[in-house]
Amino acid sequence: MQKHKLLINGAWVDPSTHAWFESVNPFTAQPWAMVPRAAKEDVDKAVAAAKAAFYSPAWRGMTASARGALLVKFADLVAQEAERLATIESTDNGKLLAEMRGQLNYIPQWFRYYGGLADKIEGRVIPIDKPGVFNFTREEPVGVVAAITPWNSPLMLATWKLAPALAAGCTIVWKPSEYSSVSAFAFGELFEKAGFPPGVVNIITGFGNEVGGPLIDHPDVAKIAFTGGDKTGEHVYQAAARGIKHVTLELGGKSANIVFDDATMDEAVKGVVSGIFAATGQTCIAGSRALIHRPIHDQFVEKLLTLAKTAKMGNPLEAATQVGPVTTRPQYEKVLDYIRIAKDEGAVCRLGGNPATRPECGAGWFVEPTIFTGVNPAMRIANEEVFGPVLSMIPFDDEEDAIRIANDTVFGLAAGVWTQSIRRALTMSERLEAGTVWVNTYRAVSYMSPFGGYKRSGIGRENGAEAIYEYLQTKSVWIDIAGNAPNPFVMR
């Protein structure tokens, strides 16, 4: 197994602990790489390097256009290495190689987009109401950013933070999930190859209490960009508040995928399958609640079961595989616990509901695609994020009923609506309390469109032009041009 190192100040170094831990391939349930187990001392070194780089002439003195060109160069390197990076990701977290390949081929567009945006960030001249004064604004980088990323789409979700932060002129200390750190090291090599100055991007790996906590608490970290569960996000938010730090939080979801009786049923069935069984349900935007218009509920369920039963499980590196393993052993056990809870609450298991024991699943952490009917919106399975291939089917009577059920949750990340009525599409998209609403599609994202949550699903936005402002702060500059100072004892 390859033994990896930390990236601090442009050098690959051993952790101060001289300790490593195993990263496990979820398909084989066997370790395949050794990841550095960093500690507070490593956090301090990484933040010091990022702070020094932030103020260095090599980075702070670089023009915005040159910074953008560097991001574009990095994008080209990622494109060249996309297949290798995708294979690392799939091996490390068990998601389909087809999905990881698609993400890695798309990731360069983020760096090209923000590379082009880097020199388009402008202040403005304000026609101020004070005579004899010239007033204008500047948009300036916030400083050192702690990017803390999850295990389900490691490089994609890191890119959503790194690309706008670097375009804004910030520097980075990146902590990937301890369950899927290996691709970060390969990504770090490309930052070096692209020519980023030492210390601009630093990578430290390890556990939350040993690395994440000290990183969030560090006084020289100006902003936390975090993706993960809402309970962890709550702790991050509280810790950041103690330091009055900027935050972006992209947290969990319990998204409703709503199908009306005028929908094209076959397309809606595919959309519901995509919403929950793609990526083995391990996405924050998973459409884990299928709200089905009562007149078509039974027919829809039968069509859904027919399609879902055809899902091919197995090795995520094989092209024919459609559902891979759950990424971590604790998450695998959590998903099975929620299935037991749903059965105990009286939900009717129509498909799956057990660990997958098919020969093609080997020793991996597989859960059968699972569908429950007879789900009451008050049940835990309909309210809590499972983060696995488990779907709750809930009937509704009309638009008002659908809105009530969909919005009756602490989350608000995404929603889907399936209808042929433009009136209904617009009405539902307006009234759903979610940061993203898809109509007649699902799981579509772009570097051009903002993404984020309502309620406990997060704070701030990633992607789109809006995202770069999450890493900037506005400075107002006042210049006296009259040369005639007024009364110094009175506010001007």
C-alpha positions as CSV (number, residue, x, y, z in Angstrom):
1,M,0.0,0.0,0.0
2,Q,1.2,3.5,-0.8
3,K,2.0,5.6,2.2
4,H,1.0,9.2,1.6
5,K,2.3,12.5,3.0
6,L,0.8,15.9,4.0
7,L,1.2,18.9,1.7
8,I,2.4,21.9,3.7
9,N,4.1,25.0,2.3
10,G,4.8,23.3,-1.1
11,A,6.5,20.2,0.5
12,W,5.3,16.7,1.0
13,V,6.0,15.9,4.7
14,D,5.3,13.2,7.3
15,P,2.8,14.0,10.0
16,S,4.2,15.2,13.3
17,T,2.6,12.1,14.9
18,H,4.6,9.8,12.6
19,A,1.3,7.9,12.5
20,W,-0.8,6.7,9.5
21,F,-4.2,5.0,9.2
22,E,-5.7,2.7,6.6
23,S,-8.1,3.8,3.9
24,V,-10.4,0.9,3.1
25,N,-11.8,0.1,-0.4
26,P,-15.6,-0.4,0.3
27,F,-16.0,-2.9,-2.5
28,T,-13.3,-5.3,-1.1
29,A,-13.6,-4.2,2.5
30,Q,-9.8,-4.3,2.5
31,P,-7.3,-1.5,3.1
32,W,-5.5,-0.1,0.1
33,A,-3.7,3.1,1.1
34,M,-2.0,4.6,4.2
35,V,-3.2,8.1,5.1
36,P,-1.2,10.5,7.4
37,R,-2.8,11.0,10.8
38,A,-2.1,14.7,11.3
39,A,-2.5,16.6,14.6
40,K,-2.7,20.2,15.9
41,E,1.0,20.8,15.3
42,D,0.4,20.0,11.6
43,V,-2.6,22.3,11.5
44,D,-0.5,25.1,12.9
45,K,2.2,24.6,10.3
46,A,-0.3,24.4,7.5
47,V,-2.2,27.6,8.6
48,A,1.1,29.4,9.1
49,A,2.1,28.5,5.5
50,A,-1.3,29.6,4.1
51,K,-1.0,32.9,6.0
52,A,2.5,33.5,4.8
53,A,1.5,32.7,1.3
54,F,-1.5,35.0,1.5
55,Y,0.7,38.0,2.3
56,S,3.6,36.9,0.0
57,P,4.5,38.9,-3.1
58,A,4.3,35.6,-5.1
59,W,0.6,35.4,-4.5
60,R,-0.7,38.7,-3.2
61,G,1.3,40.5,-5.7
62,M,0.0,38.4,-8.6
63,T,-2.5,40.2,-10.8
64,A,-6.0,38.8,-10.9
65,S,-5.5,38.0,-14.6
66,A,-2.4,36.0,-13.8
67,R,-4.2,34.2,-11.0
68,G,-7.0,33.3,-13.4
69,A,-4.5,32.0,-15.9
70,L,-3.0,29.7,-13.2
71,L,-6.5,28.3,-12.5
72,V,-7.0,27.6,-16.2
73,K,-3.6,25.9,-16.4
74,F,-4.7,23.7,-13.4
75,A,-7.9,22.9,-15.2
76,D,-6.0,21.6,-18.2
77,L,-3.9,19.3,-15.9
78,V,-7.0,17.9,-14.2
79,A,-8.4,17.2,-17.7
80,Q,-5.3,15.3,-18.6
81,E,-5.4,13.3,-15.4
82,A,-9.2,12.8,-15.2
83,E,-9.2,9.0,-15.7
84,R,-6.5,8.4,-13.1
85,L,-8.2,10.6,-10.6
86,A,-11.6,9.0,-11.2
87,T,-10.2,5.6,-10.6
88,I,-8.6,6.7,-7.3
89,E,-12.0,8.2,-6.2
90,S,-14.0,5.1,-7.1
91,T,-11.5,2.8,-5.4
92,D,-11.4,4.9,-2.3
93,N,-15.2,5.6,-1.8
94,G,-16.9,2.9,-3.9
95,K,-18.9,5.2,-6.1
96,L,-19.3,4.2,-9.7
97,L,-16.3,4.8,-12.0
98,A,-18.8,6.1,-14.6
99,E,-20.0,8.7,-12.2
100,M,-16.5,9.6,-10.9
101,R,-15.3,9.8,-14.5
102,G,-18.2,12.2,-15.4
103,Q,-17.3,14.4,-12.4
104,L,-13.6,14.5,-13.1
105,N,-14.2,15.4,-16.8
106,Y,-16.5,18.2,-15.6
107,I,-14.4,19.5,-12.8
108,P,-12.0,21.5,-15.1
109,Q,-14.9,23.7,-16.1
110,W,-15.1,25.0,-12.5
111,F,-11.5,26.2,-12.6
112,R,-11.9,27.6,-16.1
113,Y,-15.0,29.5,-15.1
114,Y,-13.5,31.0,-11.9
115,G,-10.2,31.5,-13.7
116,G,-12.2,33.7,-16.1
117,L,-14.1,35.4,-13.3
118,A,-11.0,36.3,-11.3
119,D,-10.3,39.6,-13.1
120,K,-14.0,40.5,-13.5
121,I,-14.5,41.3,-9.8
122,E,-15.0,45.0,-9.6
123,G,-15.8,47.6,-6.9
124,R,-18.0,50.5,-7.7
125,V,-17.9,54.3,-7.4
126,I,-20.8,55.5,-5.2
127,P,-22.2,59.0,-5.9
128,I,-22.0,59.8,-2.2
129,D,-24.3,62.3,-0.5
130,K,-21.4,64.1,1.2
131,P,-20.0,67.1,-0.8
132,G,-16.3,67.2,-1.4
133,V,-15.8,63.4,-0.9
134,F,-14.9,60.6,-3.3
135,N,-16.2,57.2,-2.3
136,F,-15.5,53.8,-3.8
137,T,-15.5,50.1,-2.9
138,R,-12.9,47.3,-3.2
139,E,-13.6,43.6,-3.1
140,E,-10.7,41.9,-1.2
141,P,-10.0,38.2,-0.3
142,V,-11.0,37.2,3.2
143,G,-7.7,35.4,3.9
144,V,-7.0,31.8,4.9
145,V,-9.8,29.4,4.1
146,A,-10.3,26.1,5.8
147,A,-12.0,23.8,3.3
148,I,-13.5,20.7,5.0
149,T,-14.9,18.2,2.6
150,P,-16.9,14.9,2.8
151,W,-16.4,11.4,1.5
152,N,-19.1,11.1,-1.1
153,S,-17.8,13.2,-4.0
154,P,-14.4,14.3,-2.6
155,L,-12.8,16.2,-5.5
156,M,-16.1,17.7,-6.9
157,L,-17.1,19.1,-3.5
158,A,-13.6,20.3,-2.8
159,T,-13.6,22.1,-6.2
160,W,-16.7,23.9,-5.3
161,K,-14.7,25.6,-2.6
162,L,-11.2,25.7,-4.0
163,A,-11.9,27.2,-7.4
164,P,-13.8,30.4,-6.2
165,A,-11.6,30.8,-3.1
166,L,-8.4,30.8,-5.2
167,A,-9.9,33.0,-7.9
168,A,-10.8,35.5,-5.1
169,G,-7.1,35.5,-3.9
170,C,-7.5,33.4,-0.7
171,T,-5.2,30.6,0.4
172,I,-6.3,27.2,1.5
173,V,-5.9,24.6,4.1
174,W,-7.9,21.6,2.9
175,K,-9.0,18.7,5.1
176,P,-10.6,15.9,3.2
177,S,-12.7,13.2,4.9
178,E,-10.7,10.6,6.7
179,Y,-12.7,8.0,4.7
180,S,-11.7,9.3,1.2
181,S,-8.4,11.3,1.4
182,V,-6.4,9.6,-1.3
183,S,-7.6,11.6,-4.3
184,A,-6.7,14.8,-2.5
185,F,-3.0,13.9,-2.6
186,A,-3.1,13.4,-6.4
187,F,-5.0,16.7,-6.8
188,G,-2.3,18.4,-4.7
189,E,0.4,17.2,-7.0
190,L,-1.4,19.0,-9.9
191,F,-1.4,22.3,-7.9
192,E,2.3,22.0,-7.6
193,K,2.7,21.2,-11.3
194,A,0.5,24.1,-12.3
195,G,2.9,26.5,-10.5
196,F,0.9,27.7,-7.6
197,P,3.2,29.3,-5.0
198,P,4.1,27.2,-2.0
199,G,1.6,27.5,0.8
200,V,-1.3,28.6,-1.4
201,V,-2.9,25.1,-1.2
202,N,-2.1,22.9,1.8
203,I,-3.5,19.4,2.5
204,I,-3.8,17.9,5.9
205,T,-5.6,14.6,6.7
206,G,-6.8,13.0,9.8
207,F,-9.8,12.9,12.2
208,G,-12.3,15.6,13.1
209,N,-11.3,16.0,16.8
210,E,-7.5,15.9,16.0
211,V,-7.4,18.0,12.8
212,G,-10.9,19.5,12.0
213,G,-11.4,21.1,15.4
214,P,-8.0,22.7,15.7
215,L,-8.4,24.0,12.1
216,I,-11.8,25.6,12.7
217,D,-10.6,27.1,16.0
218,H,-7.3,28.5,14.6
219,P,-7.2,32.3,15.0
220,D,-5.6,32.8,11.6
221,V,-8.3,31.0,9.7
222,A,-10.7,33.6,8.3
223,K,-13.4,31.4,6.8
224,I,-14.7,27.9,7.1
225,A,-16.2,26.2,4.0
226,F,-17.8,22.9,5.1
227,T,-19.8,20.2,3.5
228,G,-21.3,17.4,5.7
229,G,-24.1,16.4,7.9
230,D,-26.3,19.0,9.7
231,K,-25.3,18.0,13.2
232,T,-21.6,18.4,12.4
233,G,-22.4,21.6,10.6
234,E,-24.0,22.9,13.7
235,H,-20.9,22.3,15.7
236,V,-18.8,23.9,13.0
237,Y,-21.0,27.0,13.0
238,Q,-20.8,27.3,16.8
239,A,-17.0,27.0,16.7
240,A,-16.7,29.5,13.9
241,A,-18.9,31.9,15.8
242,R,-16.5,32.0,18.7
243,G,-13.9,33.3,16.3
244,I,-16.3,35.5,14.3
245,K,-15.3,33.7,11.2
246,H,-17.0,33.7,7.8
247,V,-18.8,30.4,7.0
248,T,-20.3,28.5,4.1
249,L,-22.2,25.4,5.2
250,E,-23.6,22.9,2.7
251,L,-25.4,20.3,4.8
252,G,-27.9,17.5,4.7
253,G,-31.2,17.1,3.0
254,K,-34.5,15.1,2.9
255,S,-35.5,16.2,-0.5
256,A,-39.0,15.6,-1.9
257,N,-39.4,14.3,-5.5
258,I,-43.0,15.2,-6.3
259,V,-44.9,13.4,-9.1
260,F,-48.2,14.8,-10.3
261,D,-50.8,12.8,-12.3
262,D,-50.1,14.8,-15.5
263,A,-46.4,13.9,-15.5
264,T,-44.9,11.7,-18.2
265,M,-44.9,8.7,-16.0
266,D,-42.0,6.7,-17.5
267,E,-39.7,9.8,-17.3
268,A,-40.8,10.5,-13.7
269,V,-40.1,6.9,-12.7
270,K,-36.5,7.2,-14.1
271,G,-36.2,10.5,-12.3
272,V,-37.2,9.0,-8.9
273,V,-34.8,6.1,-9.4
274,S,-32.0,8.6,-10.3
275,G,-32.8,10.7,-7.3
276,I,-32.3,7.9,-4.7
277,F,-30.4,5.0,-6.2
278,A,-27.8,6.8,-8.2
279,A,-24.6,7.2,-6.1
280,T,-26.2,4.5,-3.8
281,G,-28.3,7.3,-2.3
282,Q,-25.1,8.9,-0.8
283,T,-25.8,12.5,-1.9
284,C,-27.1,15.4,0.1
285,I,-29.6,16.1,-2.7
286,A,-31.0,12.5,-2.7
287,G,-34.7,12.5,-3.5
288,S,-35.3,10.2,-0.5
289,R,-39.1,11.1,-0.3
290,A,-41.1,10.3,-3.4
291,L,-44.4,12.2,-3.1
292,I,-46.9,10.7,-5.6
293,H,-50.2,12.1,-6.6
294,R,-52.8,9.7,-5.1
295,P,-54.7,9.0,-8.4
296,I,-51.5,7.4,-9.9
297,H,-49.8,6.2,-6.7
298,D,-50.4,2.5,-7.1
299,Q,-49.6,2.4,-10.8
300,F,-46.4,4.5,-10.2
301,V,-45.2,2.2,-7.4
302,E,-45.5,-0.9,-9.7
303,K,-43.6,0.8,-12.5
304,L,-41.0,2.0,-10.0
305,L,-40.5,-1.5,-8.5
306,T,-40.2,-3.0,-12.0
307,L,-37.3,-0.6,-12.9
308,A,-35.6,-0.6,-9.5
309,K,-35.4,-4.4,-9.6
310,T,-33.2,-4.3,-12.6
311,A,-30.5,-2.3,-10.9
312,K,-27.1,-4.1,-11.3
313,M,-25.0,-4.2,-8.2
314,G,-21.3,-5.0,-8.1
315,N,-17.8,-3.7,-8.6
316,P,-18.0,0.1,-9.1
317,L,-15.0,-0.1,-11.5
318,E,-17.1,-2.2,-14.0
319,A,-19.1,-0.4,-16.6
320,A,-22.2,-2.5,-16.2
321,T,-22.5,-1.7,-12.4
322,Q,-25.3,0.7,-11.5
323,V,-25.3,0.5,-7.7
324,G,-22.1,0.4,-5.8
325,P,-21.3,-0.2,-2.1
326,V,-21.9,2.1,0.8
327,T,-18.7,4.0,1.3
328,T,-18.0,3.4,5.0
329,R,-18.7,0.6,7.5
330,P,-20.4,3.0,10.0
331,Q,-22.6,4.4,7.2
332,Y,-23.5,0.9,6.1
333,E,-24.7,0.0,9.6
334,K,-26.6,3.3,9.9
335,V,-28.5,2.6,6.7
336,L,-29.5,-0.9,7.9
337,D,-30.5,0.6,11.3
338,Y,-32.9,3.0,9.5
339,I,-34.4,0.1,7.5
340,R,-35.1,-1.7,10.8
341,I,-36.6,1.5,12.2
342,A,-38.9,1.9,9.2
343,K,-40.1,-1.6,9.5
344,D,-40.7,-1.2,13.2
345,E,-42.7,2.0,12.6
346,G,-45.0,0.1,10.2
347,A,-43.7,1.1,6.8
348,V,-44.2,-1.6,4.2
349,C,-40.9,-2.8,2.6
350,R,-41.7,-3.5,-1.1
351,L,-38.2,-3.9,-2.3
352,G,-34.8,-4.8,-0.7
353,G,-34.5,-4.0,3.0
354,N,-31.5,-6.2,3.6
355,P,-27.7,-6.3,3.1
356,A,-26.9,-7.4,-0.4
357,T,-25.5,-10.9,-0.4
358,R,-25.2,-11.4,-4.2
359,P,-21.9,-13.0,-5.4
360,E,-21.1,-9.9,-7.5
361,C,-21.0,-7.8,-4.3
362,G,-18.2,-9.8,-2.8
363,A,-17.2,-8.7,0.7
364,G,-18.2,-5.1,0.2
365,W,-20.7,-3.0,2.2
366,F,-23.7,-3.3,0.0
367,V,-27.4,-2.6,0.8
368,E,-30.1,-3.7,-1.5
369,P,-32.0,-0.8,-3.1
370,T,-34.9,-0.4,-0.7
371,I,-38.4,1.0,-1.3
372,F,-41.0,1.6,1.5
373,T,-44.7,2.3,0.9
374,G,-47.3,3.1,3.6
375,V,-45.0,5.8,4.9
376,N,-46.5,8.4,7.2
377,P,-44.8,11.8,6.9
378,A,-44.4,11.7,10.7
379,M,-42.2,8.6,10.6
380,R,-38.5,8.9,11.3
381,I,-37.7,7.4,7.9
382,A,-39.6,10.3,6.3
383,N,-37.8,13.0,8.4
384,E,-34.2,12.0,9.0
385,E,-31.5,11.8,6.5
386,V,-30.5,8.2,5.8
387,F,-27.8,8.8,3.2
388,G,-28.3,5.5,1.5
389,P,-30.4,3.7,-1.1
390,V,-33.7,3.9,0.9
391,L,-36.8,5.5,-0.6
392,S,-40.0,6.5,1.2
393,M,-43.1,6.6,-0.9
394,I,-45.8,9.1,0.3
395,P,-49.1,9.8,-1.4
396,F,-50.6,13.3,-1.6
397,D,-54.0,14.6,-2.6
398,D,-53.4,18.0,-4.3
399,E,-50.9,20.8,-4.7
400,E,-51.5,22.2,-1.2
401,D,-51.0,18.8,0.3
402,A,-47.8,18.2,-1.6
403,I,-46.4,21.6,-0.5
404,R,-47.4,20.9,3.1
405,I,-45.6,17.5,3.2
406,A,-42.6,18.6,1.2
407,N,-41.9,21.7,3.4
408,D,-42.6,19.9,6.7
409,T,-39.0,19.2,7.3
410,V,-36.0,20.9,9.0
411,F,-34.1,20.5,5.7
412,G,-34.4,22.5,2.5
413,L,-31.6,21.6,0.1
414,A,-33.5,20.4,-3.1
415,A,-36.8,19.2,-4.5
416,G,-38.1,17.7,-7.8
417,V,-41.4,18.4,-9.5
418,W,-42.7,16.2,-12.3
419,T,-45.6,17.8,-14.3
420,Q,-46.5,19.0,-17.8
421,S,-48.2,22.1,-16.4
422,I,-46.1,25.3,-16.7
423,R,-48.4,27.0,-14.2
424,R,-47.9,24.1,-11.7
425,A,-44.1,24.1,-12.4
426,L,-43.8,27.8,-11.6
427,T,-46.1,27.7,-8.6
428,M,-44.4,24.7,-7.0
429,S,-40.9,26.1,-7.6
430,E,-41.9,29.3,-5.9
431,R,-43.5,27.7,-2.9
432,L,-41.1,24.9,-2.2
433,E,-38.6,25.8,0.6
434,A,-35.5,24.5,-1.1
435,G,-32.3,26.0,-2.5
436,T,-32.7,24.0,-5.8
437,V,-35.9,22.9,-7.5
438,W,-35.7,20.7,-10.6
439,V,-38.7,20.4,-12.9
440,N,-38.8,17.2,-15.0
441,T,-35.2,16.4,-14.2
442,Y,-33.1,15.6,-11.1
443,R,-29.5,15.8,-9.9
444,A,-28.4,18.4,-12.4
445,V,-25.6,20.8,-11.2
446,S,-23.4,23.3,-13.0
447,Y,-20.5,25.6,-12.2
448,M,-22.7,28.4,-13.5
449,S,-25.7,28.0,-11.2
450,P,-25.7,28.7,-7.5
451,F,-26.2,25.8,-5.1
452,G,-27.1,25.8,-1.4
453,G,-29.7,25.1,1.2
454,Y,-32.6,26.6,3.1
455,K,-33.1,25.9,6.8
456,R,-30.8,23.3,8.3
457,S,-29.5,22.5,4.8
458,G,-26.9,25.3,5.0
459,I,-25.8,28.8,4.7
460,G,-24.3,30.6,1.7
461,R,-24.0,29.5,-1.9
462,E,-21.5,27.5,-3.9
463,N,-21.1,27.6,-7.7
464,G,-22.1,30.4,-10.0
465,A,-20.9,34.0,-9.8
466,E,-22.4,34.3,-6.3
467,A,-19.9,31.8,-4.9
468,I,-16.8,34.0,-5.4
469,Y,-18.4,36.7,-3.1
470,E,-18.4,34.1,-0.3
471,Y,-14.6,34.5,-0.3
472,L,-14.5,38.3,-0.6
473,Q,-15.1,41.2,1.7
474,T,-16.1,44.7,0.8
475,K,-14.0,47.7,1.7
476,S,-15.4,51.2,1.5
477,V,-12.8,53.9,0.7
478,W,-13.4,57.6,1.4
479,I,-11.2,60.4,-0.1
480,D,-11.6,64.1,0.7
481,I,-11.2,66.1,-2.5
482,A,-12.4,69.5,-1.2
483,G,-9.3,70.3,0.9
484,N,-11.5,72.1,3.4
485,A,-11.9,70.2,6.7
486,P,-15.2,70.7,8.4
487,N,-15.8,70.9,12.1
488,P,-13.6,68.1,13.6
489,F,-15.9,67.6,16.5
490,V,-18.9,66.7,14.4
491,M,-19.4,63.6,12.2
492,R,-19.0,64.5,8.6
